[in-house]
Amino acid sequence: MNDWYPLTRAWVTHPEDPRYGGHLELFSDADPALPLVPGQRFQLALSITPQDAPYRVYGYLLGDIFENTVLDVARHKGLGKLANGRYATYSSGAEPRTATMTVKVAADAAEGAYFLPRVVVGVKRTEDERLVPSMAVSRIGFRVRRHWLPGRSMTLAPGGGFLIPGAYVPAEGLRLTGTTFPSRGTVSTSPDGSLSYQADPGHLGYDSFALCFEDDLGHRVWQEITVHLGDLSGTPGAILPDA
């Protein structure tokens, strides 16, 4: 599945005849390394690959990730919803199968909400025998953030400083509202809302602080500022500043 991100994988083999089995993979078209934002839609895909053509291999997405106010299923193409809340599909014989669903993050989802999809795969050698399921498996989940701000870095001469304008906004809809305190310097504010950083005299190495921003609804997000003081080009393990 090109352009999809793998989330987890489950295996099953029949205990009486290990020739028969299969595996289930769960993918997403949203990168789990990045946060989801309220109102965002994304897709999940369950992909089943049988082993040695059993009667059926079943794949299940457990419904507990939808038992809150964070996620809602907008569409489930090729997936059936069971009475226990699971979403299920199956393959017959040796044919692989992939089914998808469209999921929507609630517009009022709590900041920092986290959900972890879990899957189960099961095999039946014949139509009449009972299903042999795997354990529920999970690996990678998602976190909800209204805004996500990458950190910034600055390189200064010893005792140097810099100014952050009050109008600085790293993303549309945000406003600068505050800051934490650095440990090796000082941050001061001006009447126009700008912030100025001043390093302690003689300090060489690293310093850091964080800027606080708010959106129109009062939700806060932080941006980390890392300061490099002095020439760190020959220092093992030095973090390179932004190009």
Summary of the structure (lengths in Angstrom):
residues: 243
radius of gyration: 25.3
end to end distance: 33.9
largest distance: 80.1
contacts: 712
relative contact order: 0.16
helix: 2%
strand: 48%
